[in-house]
């Protein structure tokens, strides 16, 4: 099939490359000319494992993938046009749909008369956005007689594993009030063996928010449990394991830590809560989820100030991690970044390392009180304590027996429960984690 993607961020670029790998003829459009030229040269705008190799394959070898700034050509090309632009949260917590509006109007402006298009929102958008997309496509058409239907196909890709997720989806959700559009959209995903959930467009829009909000609820729940564990001498890792073996619950998203972040969960949970409020319902559970997540970073930071006091002037912390999670360079709404700011706000200096997110961290944080180092090992040298903020596998596998003595004191604040408390005790480490039983 001929597929057009509007937007070359995490969702658009990955989806476009995967669709092309499945055999579709894909055109990805972006209004950022520099980004387009870089992608043509093989320079990716995001860090995602395997993406550079996949784009090279479909763009230069298979010749089924093209990236362009030409709106007219891109819209004319696609039987199915996916809108994959950003929908950041605004100050009120609502999703900012201005990029979606612009894309929809531009699509309407460039649809040739006589062609039929399926216009699909893959961006995460509030329920009811399909009506807004439909009106904006019509508005952009400027009176032309055009034929199109709108649909929703929410993405469920995880940053860091998005190519794998796209190829091994547990389900594909497609929603439209047009059976013709559903049939065509189903054809895009015919390669997959997983179920396709066909539904109305409003339900499809709501499914993505519901899924992310539920996962965020699991995270906040286990984080709340971690505090009970610390107060009762239990171990949250054991509690999570015992819970997760129940097939009704499952083990995923039961890792206690410093709270969820990133470009999706905070925005989506807040947007769903706002949607409930706008429809005269107080979604109290979600309110609790957001409150618990906000408190969790403070709960972790209190461990640091309880040891050193609120005045951290004269102290240097070695910091492992800046990305909001492992496998990505994304620092948007990163709790790691927030904690680094809190440390700096209390007067501390830091040596920071992240395997992928250094450039983004520098843009977020600047250089005041922060030294960016080139390896994990360097954060230990002459630092007063170690702070682990992102769950990179390489951080769990460091030679701590050799590295910890390089700290001024063997003190570790583990915000991701990466390390074994018993091994830390055996090395005489003053170890602080989240809800871990330390055997004392």
Secondary structure, 3 states (H helix, E strand, C coil): CEEEEECCCHHHHHHHHHHHHHCCEEEEECCCHHHHHHHHCCCCCCCCCCHHHHHHHHHHHCCCEEEECCHHHHHHHCCEEEECCCCCECCCCCECCHHHHHHHHHHHHHCCCCCEEEEEECCCCCCCHHHHHHHHHHHHHCCCCCEEEEEECCCCCCCCCHHHHHHCCCEEEEEECCHHHHHHHHHHCCCCCCEEEEECHHHHHHHHHHHHHHHHHHHHHHHHHHHHHHHHCCCHHHHHHHHHCCCCCCCCCCCCCCCCCCCCHHHHHHHHHHHHHHCCCCCHHHHHHHHHHHHHHHHHHHHHHHHHCCCCCCCEEEEECCCCCCCCCCCCCCHHHHHHHHHHHCCCEEEEECCCCHHHHHHHHCCCCEEECCCCHHHCCCCCEEEECCCCHHHHCCCHHHHHHHCCCCEEEECCCCCCHHHHHHCCCEEECCCCCCCC
